[in-house]
Amino acid sequence: MEISRVTRTREEAKAFYNQISRWYDLLAGTSEKKCWEVCVQKLRVQEGEQLLEIGFGTGSCLLNLAELVGHPGKVYGIDISEAMREVAQEKVKIAGFKDRVGLRCGDAIHLPFDDNVVDAVIMNFTLELFDTPEIPILLSECHRVLRNNGRIGVVSLSKNQDAKVMIRIYEWAHRWFPRLVDCRPIFVEEAVFAAGFQPVDVADLSLWGLPVKVVVATKK
Ligand SMILES: C[S@@+](CC[C@H](N)C(=O)[O-])C[C@H]1O[C@@H](n2cnc3c(N)ncnc32)[C@H](O)[C@@H]1O
């Protein structure tokens, strides 16, 4: 069983998220929040840690992470959309976390970080935006920037058999409207473990009837 390919370009992705940046929180609602909250809890973030969020969007999870790492900690973020970064940066400023959050605009396929520098990486509804051959590349980048025993937390639509009909409908929409429906369900656990991570915890959730997996793993 294969996962669908992603046909929209980086420029199209950037333009799409730039366009919806001011509406994103309204569109995503609270349902996505419930999923990343599970992931954050399973990541067991400690005060003083250095974290990286890939595809931080409007920064909702990022603020939560910044609170958890406290004053001595640091949260870095990378997102391809400058408009999403602006929205997130405003929230960071209002929350008073400017000193502990560093946000960059860029393509996460090449992470602009040194090897072995972060304690945990988190991706919420972002890994499934990358095309099939890019998924192992992005995960190996995560592996590279993590310290030994560092953790990865991934929240993603999952190609789980339980919701076959919903997955088919979603994949159909992804095929015909690739710019609008830009992500698709993937084999989350398999991808994370194939990248050399050791399993820690997995949770099965659902979003609008679609299976979602939360996978937490470590770099050994
Ligand atoms: C579906 S949104 C999820 C946002 C956020 N993680 C959340 O859960 O609310 C995906 C995010 O990934 C970003 N993104 C898409 N392609 C990217 C890439 N190649 N590199 C970095 N960020 C990317 C988008 O700009 C967008 O902010």
The ligand as a Tripos MOL2 file, in Angstrom:
@<TRIPOS>MOLECULE
LIG
   27    29     1     0     0
SMALL
NO_CHARGES

@<TRIPOS>ATOM
      1 C1         -0.6960   22.3470    8.4690 C.3       1 LIG1
      2 S1          0.2840   23.6360    9.0360 S.3       1 LIG1
      3 C2          0.5660   23.1670   10.7240 C.3       1 LIG1
      4 C3          0.9610   24.3310   11.5900 C.3       1 LIG1
      5 C4          1.2280   23.9970   13.0520 C.3       1 LIG1
      6 N1          2.2330   22.9690   13.1910 N.3       1 LIG1
      7 C5         -0.0480   23.5630   13.7390 C.2       1 LIG1
      8 O1         -0.1820   22.3760   14.0570 O.co2     1 LIG1
      9 O2         -0.9080   24.4260   13.9710 O.co2     1 LIG1
     10 C6          1.8310   23.2680    8.2810 C.3       1 LIG1
     11 C7          2.9130   24.3280    8.4700 C.3       1 LIG1
     12 O3          4.1070   23.8520    7.8390 O.3       1 LIG1
     13 C8          4.7050   24.9050    7.1030 C.3       1 LIG1
     14 N2          5.4860   24.3040    6.0080 N.ar      1 LIG1
     15 C9          5.0200   23.7450    4.8590 C.ar      1 LIG1
     16 N3          6.0400   23.2980    4.1070 N.ar      1 LIG1
     17 C10         7.1640   23.5710    4.8000 C.ar      1 LIG1
     18 C11         8.5660   23.3680    4.5380 C.ar      1 LIG1
     19 N4          8.9800   22.7870    3.4100 N.pl3     1 LIG1
     20 N5          9.4510   23.7940    5.4800 N.ar      1 LIG1
     21 C12         9.0460   24.4060    6.6150 C.ar      1 LIG1
     22 N6          7.7520   24.6250    6.9070 N.ar      1 LIG1
     23 C13         6.8310   24.2130    6.0200 C.ar      1 LIG1
     24 C14         3.5280   25.7560    6.6290 C.3       1 LIG1
     25 O4          3.9020   27.0620    6.3040 O.3       1 LIG1
     26 C15         2.5900   25.6700    7.8270 C.3       1 LIG1
     27 O5          2.8140   26.7140    8.7350 O.3       1 LIG1
@<TRIPOS>BOND
     1     1     2 1
     2     2     3 1
     3     2    10 1
     4     3     4 1
     5     4     5 1
     6     5     6 1
     7     5     7 1
     8     7     8 2
     9     7     9 1
    10    10    11 1
    11    11    12 1
    12    11    26 1
    13    12    13 1
    14    13    14 1
    15    13    24 1
    16    14    15 ar
    17    14    23 ar
    18    15    16 ar
    19    16    17 ar
    20    17    18 ar
    21    17    23 ar
    22    18    19 1
    23    18    20 ar
    24    20    21 ar
    25    21    22 ar
    26    22    23 ar
    27    24    25 1
    28    24    26 1
    29    26    27 1
@<TRIPOS>SUBSTRUCTURE
     1 LIG1         1 GROUP 0 **** ****
